[in-house]
């Protein structure tokens, strides 16, 4: 399993749609947690927000830029693969990956696009 920490929102039940929500370049902060909870509540799905900065958060824009530029896509992909594996193997999401989505804000949007384009079902 990856070293990244994750937060999970949504109701517990058998197989359901799931969203991987990647934070912006400030890190996994309370604002992202609120957005994740809102998505889970509004859409009735499971939302997991992996911390791709591995505990780093900042409000200082130069540090946020540095974090975004030094977080390798390969590591993010491995973290997201681990979350997908958890979701499918635990029965939270469809075992074939149907109903899984990845999205993000700012930095997270770019990482989400790169992940989705490179991932093979």
CNS distance restraints for C-alpha pairs under 8 A (distance, minus, plus):
assign (resid   1 and name CA) (resid  82 and name CA) 5.94 0.50 0.50
assign (resid   2 and name CA) (resid  78 and name CA) 7.09 0.50 0.50
assign (resid   2 and name CA) (resid  79 and name CA) 5.47 0.50 0.50
assign (resid   2 and name CA) (resid  82 and name CA) 6.14 0.50 0.50
assign (resid   3 and name CA) (resid  54 and name CA) 7.56 0.50 0.50
assign (resid   3 and name CA) (resid  79 and name CA) 7.73 0.50 0.50
assign (resid   4 and name CA) (resid  50 and name CA) 6.60 0.50 0.50
assign (resid   4 and name CA) (resid  51 and name CA) 5.73 0.50 0.50
assign (resid   4 and name CA) (resid  52 and name CA) 6.31 0.50 0.50
assign (resid   4 and name CA) (resid  53 and name CA) 7.81 0.50 0.50
assign (resid   4 and name CA) (resid  54 and name CA) 5.30 0.50 0.50
assign (resid   4 and name CA) (resid  79 and name CA) 6.61 0.50 0.50
assign (resid   5 and name CA) (resid  50 and name CA) 5.98 0.50 0.50
assign (resid   5 and name CA) (resid  51 and name CA) 5.44 0.50 0.50
assign (resid   5 and name CA) (resid  54 and name CA) 6.54 0.50 0.50
assign (resid   5 and name CA) (resid  55 and name CA) 7.60 0.50 0.50
assign (resid   6 and name CA) (resid  48 and name CA) 6.50 0.50 0.50
assign (resid   6 and name CA) (resid  49 and name CA) 5.56 0.50 0.50
assign (resid   6 and name CA) (resid  50 and name CA) 4.20 0.50 0.50
assign (resid   6 and name CA) (resid  51 and name CA) 5.76 0.50 0.50
assign (resid   7 and name CA) (resid  33 and name CA) 7.93 0.50 0.50
assign (resid   7 and name CA) (resid  48 and name CA) 5.52 0.50 0.50
assign (resid   7 and name CA) (resid  49 and name CA) 5.27 0.50 0.50
assign (resid   7 and name CA) (resid  50 and name CA) 6.46 0.50 0.50
assign (resid   8 and name CA) (resid  46 and name CA) 7.05 0.50 0.50
assign (resid   8 and name CA) (resid  47 and name CA) 5.65 0.50 0.50
assign (resid   8 and name CA) (resid  48 and name CA) 4.34 0.50 0.50
assign (resid   8 and name CA) (resid  49 and name CA) 6.50 0.50 0.50
assign (resid   9 and name CA) (resid  36 and name CA) 6.66 0.50 0.50
assign (resid   9 and name CA) (resid  37 and name CA) 5.70 0.50 0.50
assign (resid   9 and name CA) (resid  40 and name CA) 6.17 0.50 0.50
assign (resid   9 and name CA) (resid  46 and name CA) 5.77 0.50 0.50
assign (resid   9 and name CA) (resid  47 and name CA) 5.07 0.50 0.50
assign (resid   9 and name CA) (resid  48 and name CA) 6.31 0.50 0.50
assign (resid  10 and name CA) (resid  37 and name CA) 7.05 0.50 0.50
assign (resid  10 and name CA) (resid  40 and name CA) 4.95 0.50 0.50
assign (resid  10 and name CA) (resid  41 and name CA) 6.74 0.50 0.50
assign (resid  10 and name CA) (resid  44 and name CA) 6.87 0.50 0.50
assign (resid  10 and name CA) (resid  45 and name CA) 5.92 0.50 0.50
assign (resid  10 and name CA) (resid  46 and name CA) 4.54 0.50 0.50
assign (resid  10 and name CA) (resid  47 and name CA) 6.22 0.50 0.50
assign (resid  11 and name CA) (resid  40 and name CA) 7.95 0.50 0.50
assign (resid  11 and name CA) (resid  44 and name CA) 7.49 0.50 0.50
assign (resid  11 and name CA) (resid  45 and name CA) 7.36 0.50 0.50
assign (resid  11 and name CA) (resid  46 and name CA) 6.73 0.50 0.50
assign (resid  12 and name CA) (resid  92 and name CA) 7.92 0.50 0.50
assign (resid  13 and name CA) (resid  92 and name CA) 6.99 0.50 0.50
assign (resid  14 and name CA) (resid  91 and name CA) 6.19 0.50 0.50
assign (resid  14 and name CA) (resid  92 and name CA) 5.58 0.50 0.50
assign (resid  14 and name CA) (resid  93 and name CA) 7.57 0.50 0.50
assign (resid  15 and name CA) (resid  91 and name CA) 5.58 0.50 0.50
assign (resid  15 and name CA) (resid  92 and name CA) 4.61 0.50 0.50
assign (resid  15 and name CA) (resid  93 and name CA) 4.48 0.50 0.50
assign (resid  15 and name CA) (resid  94 and name CA) 5.47 0.50 0.50
assign (resid  16 and name CA) (resid  45 and name CA) 6.30 0.50 0.50
assign (resid  16 and name CA) (resid  46 and name CA) 7.17 0.50 0.50
assign (resid  16 and name CA) (resid  92 and name CA) 6.16 0.50 0.50
assign (resid  16 and name CA) (resid  93 and name CA) 5.23 0.50 0.50
assign (resid  16 and name CA) (resid  94 and name CA) 6.94 0.50 0.50
assign (resid  16 and name CA) (resid  99 and name CA) 7.12 0.50 0.50
assign (resid  17 and name CA) (resid  45 and name CA) 5.21 0.50 0.50
assign (resid  17 and name CA) (resid  46 and name CA) 6.45 0.50 0.50
assign (resid  17 and name CA) (resid  93 and name CA) 6.16 0.50 0.50
assign (resid  17 and name CA) (resid  94 and name CA) 7.83 0.50 0.50
assign (resid  17 and name CA) (resid  98 and name CA) 7.75 0.50 0.50
assign (resid  17 and name CA) (resid  99 and name CA) 4.52 0.50 0.50
assign (resid  17 and name CA) (resid 100 and name CA) 5.93 0.50 0.50
assign (resid  17 and name CA) (resid 101 and name CA) 7.98 0.50 0.50
assign (resid  18 and name CA) (resid  45 and name CA) 5.48 0.50 0.50
assign (resid  18 and name CA) (resid  46 and name CA) 4.60 0.50 0.50
assign (resid  18 and name CA) (resid  47 and name CA) 5.65 0.50 0.50
assign (resid  18 and name CA) (resid  48 and name CA) 7.62 0.50 0.50
assign (resid  18 and name CA) (resid  87 and name CA) 7.98 0.50 0.50
assign (resid  18 and name CA) (resid  92 and name CA) 8.00 0.50 0.50
assign (resid  18 and name CA) (resid  93 and name CA) 6.45 0.50 0.50
assign (resid  18 and name CA) (resid  99 and name CA) 6.21 0.50 0.50
assign (resid  18 and name CA) (resid 100 and name CA) 4.97 0.50 0.50
assign (resid  18 and name CA) (resid 101 and name CA) 6.30 0.50 0.50
assign (resid  19 and name CA) (resid  45 and name CA) 7.31 0.50 0.50
assign (resid  19 and name CA) (resid  46 and name CA) 6.28 0.50 0.50
assign (resid  19 and name CA) (resid  47 and name CA) 4.74 0.50 0.50
assign (resid  19 and name CA) (resid  48 and name CA) 6.30 0.50 0.50
assign (resid  19 and name CA) (resid 100 and name CA) 5.89 0.50 0.50
assign (resid  19 and name CA) (resid 101 and name CA) 4.73 0.50 0.50
assign (resid  19 and name CA) (resid 102 and name CA) 5.55 0.50 0.50
assign (resid  19 and name CA) (resid 103 and name CA) 7.23 0.50 0.50
assign (resid  20 and name CA) (resid  47 and name CA) 5.91 0.50 0.50
assign (resid  20 and name CA) (resid  48 and name CA) 5.00 0.50 0.50
assign (resid  20 and name CA) (resid  49 and name CA) 5.77 0.50 0.50
assign (resid  20 and name CA) (resid  50 and name CA) 7.36 0.50 0.50
assign (resid  20 and name CA) (resid  80 and name CA) 7.72 0.50 0.50
assign (resid  20 and name CA) (resid 100 and name CA) 7.67 0.50 0.50
assign (resid  20 and name CA) (resid 101 and name CA) 6.15 0.50 0.50
assign (resid  20 and name CA) (resid 102 and name CA) 4.59 0.50 0.50
assign (resid  20 and name CA) (resid 103 and name CA) 6.28 0.50 0.50
assign (resid  21 and name CA) (resid  36 and name CA) 6.97 0.50 0.50
assign (resid  21 and name CA) (resid  47 and name CA) 6.76 0.50 0.50
assign (resid  21 and name CA) (resid  48 and name CA) 6.07 0.50 0.50
assign (resid  21 and name CA) (resid  49 and name CA) 4.72 0.50 0.50
assign (resid  21 and name CA) (resid  50 and name CA) 7.15 0.50 0.50
assign (resid  21 and name CA) (resid 102 and name CA) 6.04 0.50 0.50
assign (resid  21 and name CA) (resid 103 and name CA) 5.16 0.50 0.50
assign (resid  21 and name CA) (resid 104 and name CA) 5.28 0.50 0.50
assign (resid  21 and name CA) (resid 108 and name CA) 7.66 0.50 0.50
assign (resid  22 and name CA) (resid  49 and name CA) 5.76 0.50 0.50
assign (resid  22 and name CA) (resid  50 and name CA) 6.40 0.50 0.50
assign (resid  22 and name CA) (resid  51 and name CA) 7.54 0.50 0.50
assign (resid  22 and name CA) (resid  52 and name CA) 7.63 0.50 0.50
assign (resid  22 and name CA) (resid 102 and name CA) 7.63 0.50 0.50
assign (resid  22 and name CA) (resid 103 and name CA) 6.19 0.50 0.50
assign (resid  22 and name CA) (resid 104 and name CA) 4.39 0.50 0.50
assign (resid  22 and name CA) (resid 105 and name CA) 6.73 0.50 0.50
assign (resid  22 and name CA) (resid 108 and name CA) 4.53 0.50 0.50
assign (resid  22 and name CA) (resid 109 and name CA) 7.08 0.50 0.50
assign (resid  22 and name CA) (resid 111 and name CA) 7.66 0.50 0.50
assign (resid  22 and name CA) (resid 112 and name CA) 7.03 0.50 0.50
assign (resid  23 and name CA) (resid  27 and name CA) 5.76 0.50 0.50
assign (resid  23 and name CA) (resid  28 and name CA) 5.40 0.50 0.50
assign (resid  23 and name CA) (resid  29 and name CA) 7.86 0.50 0.50
assign (resid  23 and name CA) (resid  32 and name CA) 6.16 0.50 0.50
assign (resid  23 and name CA) (resid  49 and name CA) 7.11 0.50 0.50
assign (resid  23 and name CA) (resid  50 and name CA) 7.89 0.50 0.50
assign (resid  23 and name CA) (resid  51 and name CA) 7.37 0.50 0.50
assign (resid  23 and name CA) (resid  52 and name CA) 7.94 0.50 0.50
assign (resid  23 and name CA) (resid 104 and name CA) 5.90 0.50 0.50
assign (resid  23 and name CA) (resid 105 and name CA) 5.93 0.50 0.50
assign (resid  23 and name CA) (resid 106 and name CA) 7.77 0.50 0.50
assign (resid  23 and name CA) (resid 107 and name CA) 7.15 0.50 0.50
assign (resid  23 and name CA) (resid 108 and name CA) 5.11 0.50 0.50
assign (resid  24 and name CA) (resid  28 and name CA) 7.43 0.50 0.50
assign (resid  24 and name CA) (resid  32 and name CA) 7.91 0.50 0.50
assign (resid  24 and name CA) (resid 104 and name CA) 6.95 0.50 0.50
assign (resid  24 and name CA) (resid 105 and name CA) 4.93 0.50 0.50
assign (resid  24 and name CA) (resid 106 and name CA) 5.02 0.50 0.50
assign (resid  24 and name CA) (resid 107 and name CA) 4.96 0.50 0.50
assign (resid  24 and name CA) (resid 108 and name CA) 5.14 0.50 0.50
assign (resid  24 and name CA) (resid 109 and name CA) 7.81 0.50 0.50
assign (resid  25 and name CA) (resid  64 and name CA) 5.27 0.50 0.50
assign (resid  25 and name CA) (resid  65 and name CA) 6.78 0.50 0.50
assign (resid  25 and name CA) (resid  67 and name CA) 7.08 0.50 0.50
assign (resid  25 and name CA) (resid  68 and name CA) 5.76 0.50 0.50
assign (resid  25 and name CA) (resid 106 and name CA) 6.64 0.50 0.50
assign (resid  25 and name CA) (resid 107 and name CA) 5.16 0.50 0.50
assign (resid  25 and name CA) (resid 108 and name CA) 7.19 0.50 0.50
assign (resid  26 and name CA) (resid  57 and name CA) 5.58 0.50 0.50
assign (resid  26 and name CA) (resid  58 and name CA) 5.22 0.50 0.50
assign (resid  26 and name CA) (resid  59 and name CA) 6.04 0.50 0.50
assign (resid  26 and name CA) (resid  61 and name CA) 7.73 0.50 0.50
assign (resid  26 and name CA) (resid  64 and name CA) 5.31 0.50 0.50
assign (resid  27 and name CA) (resid  51 and name CA) 7.14 0.50 0.50
assign (resid  27 and name CA) (resid  52 and name CA) 7.79 0.50 0.50
assign (resid  27 and name CA) (resid  53 and name CA) 6.36 0.50 0.50
assign (resid  27 and name CA) (resid  55 and name CA) 7.86 0.50 0.50
assign (resid  27 and name CA) (resid  56 and name CA) 6.31 0.50 0.50
assign (resid  27 and name CA) (resid  57 and name CA) 4.55 0.50 0.50
assign (resid  27 and name CA) (resid  58 and name CA) 6.72 0.50 0.50
assign (resid  27 and name CA) (resid  64 and name CA) 7.76 0.50 0.50
assign (resid  28 and name CA) (resid  32 and name CA) 6.15 0.50 0.50
assign (resid  28 and name CA) (resid  33 and name CA) 7.37 0.50 0.50
assign (resid  28 and name CA) (resid  49 and name CA) 7.63 0.50 0.50
assign (resid  28 and name CA) (resid  50 and name CA) 7.83 0.50 0.50
assign (resid  28 and name CA) (resid  51 and name CA) 5.71 0.50 0.50
assign (resid  28 and name CA) (resid  53 and name CA) 7.83 0.50 0.50
assign (resid  28 and name CA) (resid  55 and name CA) 7.75 0.50 0.50
assign (resid  28 and name CA) (resid  56 and name CA) 7.95 0.50 0.50
assign (resid  28 and name CA) (resid  57 and name CA) 6.60 0.50 0.50
assign (resid  29 and name CA) (resid  33 and name CA) 6.47 0.50 0.50
assign (resid  29 and name CA) (resid  57 and name CA) 6.88 0.50 0.50
assign (resid  30 and name CA) (resid  34 and name CA) 6.15 0.50 0.50
assign (resid  31 and name CA) (resid  35 and name CA) 6.36 0.50 0.50
assign (resid  32 and name CA) (resid  36 and name CA) 6.07 0.50 0.50
assign (resid  33 and name CA) (resid  37 and name CA) 6.16 0.50 0.50
assign (resid  33 and name CA) (resid  49 and name CA) 7.73 0.50 0.50
assign (resid  34 and name CA) (resid  38 and name CA) 6.07 0.50 0.50
assign (resid  35 and name CA) (resid  39 and name CA) 6.18 0.50 0.50
assign (resid  36 and name CA) (resid  40 and name CA) 6.21 0.50 0.50
assign (resid  36 and name CA) (resid  47 and name CA) 5.97 0.50 0.50
assign (resid  36 and name CA) (resid  48 and name CA) 7.45 0.50 0.50
assign (resid  36 and name CA) (resid  49 and name CA) 7.18 0.50 0.50
assign (resid  37 and name CA) (resid  41 and name CA) 6.06 0.50 0.50
assign (resid  37 and name CA) (resid  47 and name CA) 7.44 0.50 0.50
assign (resid  38 and name CA) (resid  42 and name CA) 5.91 0.50 0.50
assign (resid  39 and name CA) (resid  43 and name CA) 5.70 0.50 0.50
assign (resid  39 and name CA) (resid  44 and name CA) 7.64 0.50 0.50
assign (resid  39 and name CA) (resid  45 and name CA) 7.53 0.50 0.50
assign (resid  39 and name CA) (resid  47 and name CA) 7.22 0.50 0.50
assign (resid  40 and name CA) (resid  44 and name CA) 5.22 0.50 0.50
assign (resid  40 and name CA) (resid  45 and name CA) 4.99 0.50 0.50
assign (resid  40 and name CA) (resid  46 and name CA) 5.73 0.50 0.50
assign (resid  40 and name CA) (resid  47 and name CA) 5.80 0.50 0.50
assign (resid  41 and name CA) (resid  45 and name CA) 7.42 0.50 0.50
assign (resid  48 and name CA) (resid  83 and name CA) 7.97 0.50 0.50
assign (resid  50 and name CA) (resid  79 and name CA) 7.46 0.50 0.50
assign (resid  50 and name CA) (resid  80 and name CA) 7.50 0.50 0.50
assign (resid  50 and name CA) (resid  83 and name CA) 7.83 0.50 0.50
assign (resid  51 and name CA) (resid  55 and name CA) 6.66 0.50 0.50
assign (resid  52 and name CA) (resid  71 and name CA) 7.56 0.50 0.50
assign (resid  52 and name CA) (resid  76 and name CA) 6.08 0.50 0.50
assign (resid  52 and name CA) (resid  79 and name CA) 7.42 0.50 0.50
assign (resid  53 and name CA) (resid  57 and name CA) 7.54 0.50 0.50
assign (resid  53 and name CA) (resid  67 and name CA) 7.05 0.50 0.50
assign (resid  53 and name CA) (resid  71 and name CA) 6.99 0.50 0.50
assign (resid  57 and name CA) (resid  64 and name CA) 7.84 0.50 0.50
assign (resid  58 and name CA) (resid  63 and name CA) 6.80 0.50 0.50
assign (resid  58 and name CA) (resid  64 and name CA) 6.25 0.50 0.50
assign (resid  59 and name CA) (resid  63 and name CA) 8.00 0.50 0.50
assign (resid  59 and name CA) (resid  64 and name CA) 7.22 0.50 0.50
assign (resid  60 and name CA) (resid  64 and name CA) 6.27 0.50 0.50
assign (resid  61 and name CA) (resid  65 and name CA) 6.12 0.50 0.50
assign (resid  62 and name CA) (resid  66 and name CA) 6.23 0.50 0.50
assign (resid  63 and name CA) (resid  67 and name CA) 6.09 0.50 0.50
assign (resid  64 and name CA) (resid  68 and name CA) 6.16 0.50 0.50
assign (resid  65 and name CA) (resid  69 and name CA) 6.10 0.50 0.50
assign (resid  66 and name CA) (resid  70 and name CA) 6.02 0.50 0.50
assign (resid  67 and name CA) (resid  71 and name CA) 6.07 0.50 0.50
assign (resid  68 and name CA) (resid 107 and name CA) 6.49 0.50 0.50
assign (resid  71 and name CA) (resid  75 and name CA) 7.40 0.50 0.50
assign (resid  71 and name CA) (resid  76 and name CA) 7.53 0.50 0.50
assign (resid  72 and name CA) (resid  76 and name CA) 6.53 0.50 0.50
assign (resid  73 and name CA) (resid  77 and name CA) 6.00 0.50 0.50
assign (resid  73 and name CA) (resid 111 and name CA) 6.89 0.50 0.50
assign (resid  73 and name CA) (resid 114 and name CA) 7.83 0.50 0.50
assign (resid  73 and name CA) (resid 115 and name CA) 7.95 0.50 0.50
assign (resid  74 and name CA) (resid  78 and name CA) 6.20 0.50 0.50
assign (resid  75 and name CA) (resid  79 and name CA) 6.21 0.50 0.50
assign (resid  76 and name CA) (resid  80 and name CA) 6.14 0.50 0.50
assign (resid  76 and name CA) (resid 111 and name CA) 7.46 0.50 0.50
assign (resid  77 and name CA) (resid  81 and name CA) 5.97 0.50 0.50
assign (resid  77 and name CA) (resid 115 and name CA) 5.99 0.50 0.50
assign (resid  78 and name CA) (resid  82 and name CA) 6.18 0.50 0.50
assign (resid  79 and name CA) (resid  83 and name CA) 6.40 0.50 0.50
assign (resid  80 and name CA) (resid  84 and name CA) 6.16 0.50 0.50
assign (resid  81 and name CA) (resid  85 and name CA) 6.07 0.50 0.50
assign (resid  82 and name CA) (resid  86 and name CA) 6.13 0.50 0.50
assign (resid  83 and name CA) (resid  87 and name CA) 6.15 0.50 0.50
assign (resid  84 and name CA) (resid  88 and name CA) 6.15 0.50 0.50
assign (resid  84 and name CA) (resid  97 and name CA) 7.57 0.50 0.50
assign (resid  84 and name CA) (resid 100 and name CA) 7.88 0.50 0.50
assign (resid  85 and name CA) (resid  89 and name CA) 5.76 0.50 0.50
assign (resid  86 and name CA) (resid  90 and name CA) 5.78 0.50 0.50
assign (resid  87 and name CA) (resid  91 and name CA) 6.34 0.50 0.50
assign (resid  87 and name CA) (resid  92 and name CA) 5.06 0.50 0.50
assign (resid  87 and name CA) (resid  93 and name CA) 5.16 0.50 0.50
assign (resid  87 and name CA) (resid  94 and name CA) 7.96 0.50 0.50
assign (resid  88 and name CA) (resid  92 and name CA) 6.09 0.50 0.50
assign (resid  88 and name CA) (resid  93 and name CA) 4.86 0.50 0.50
assign (resid  88 and name CA) (resid  94 and name CA) 5.70 0.50 0.50
assign (resid  88 and name CA) (resid  95 and name CA) 4.56 0.50 0.50
assign (resid  88 and name CA) (resid  96 and name CA) 7.25 0.50 0.50
assign (resid  88 and name CA) (resid  97 and name CA) 6.56 0.50 0.50
assign (resid  89 and name CA) (resid  95 and name CA) 6.57 0.50 0.50
assign (resid  91 and name CA) (resid  95 and name CA) 6.88 0.50 0.50
assign (resid  93 and name CA) (resid  97 and name CA) 6.72 0.50 0.50
assign (resid  93 and name CA) (resid  98 and name CA) 7.50 0.50 0.50
assign (resid  93 and name CA) (resid  99 and name CA) 7.05 0.50 0.50
assign (resid  93 and name CA) (resid 100 and name CA) 7.19 0.50 0.50
assign (resid  94 and name CA) (resid  98 and name CA) 5.52 0.50 0.50
assign (resid  94 and name CA) (resid  99 and name CA) 6.84 0.50 0.50
assign (resid  97 and name CA) (resid 121 and name CA) 7.52 0.50 0.50
assign (resid 102 and name CA) (resid 112 and name CA) 5.76 0.50 0.50
assign (resid 102 and name CA) (resid 116 and name CA) 7.24 0.50 0.50
assign (resid 103 and name CA) (resid 108 and name CA) 7.02 0.50 0.50
assign (resid 103 and name CA) (resid 109 and name CA) 5.81 0.50 0.50
assign (resid 103 and name CA) (resid 112 and name CA) 5.35 0.50 0.50
assign (resid 103 and name CA) (resid 113 and name CA) 7.64 0.50 0.50
assign (resid 104 and name CA) (resid 108 and name CA) 4.06 0.50 0.50
assign (resid 104 and name CA) (resid 109 and name CA) 3.93 0.50 0.50
assign (resid 104 and name CA) (resid 110 and name CA) 7.43 0.50 0.50
assign (resid 104 and name CA) (resid 111 and name CA) 7.54 0.50 0.50
assign (resid 104 and name CA) (resid 112 and name CA) 6.06 0.50 0.50
assign (resid 105 and name CA) (resid 109 and name CA) 4.77 0.50 0.50
assign (resid 106 and name CA) (resid 110 and name CA) 6.79 0.50 0.50
assign (resid 107 and name CA) (resid 111 and name CA) 6.38 0.50 0.50
assign (resid 108 and name CA) (resid 112 and name CA) 5.92 0.50 0.50
assign (resid 109 and name CA) (resid 113 and name CA) 6.19 0.50 0.50
assign (resid 110 and name CA) (resid 114 and name CA) 6.22 0.50 0.50
assign (resid 111 and name CA) (resid 115 and name CA) 6.04 0.50 0.50
assign (resid 112 and name CA) (resid 116 and name CA) 6.05 0.50 0.50
assign (resid 113 and name CA) (resid 117 and name CA) 6.03 0.50 0.50
assign (resid 114 and name CA) (resid 118 and name CA) 6.18 0.50 0.50
assign (resid 115 and name CA) (resid 119 and name CA) 5.93 0.50 0.50
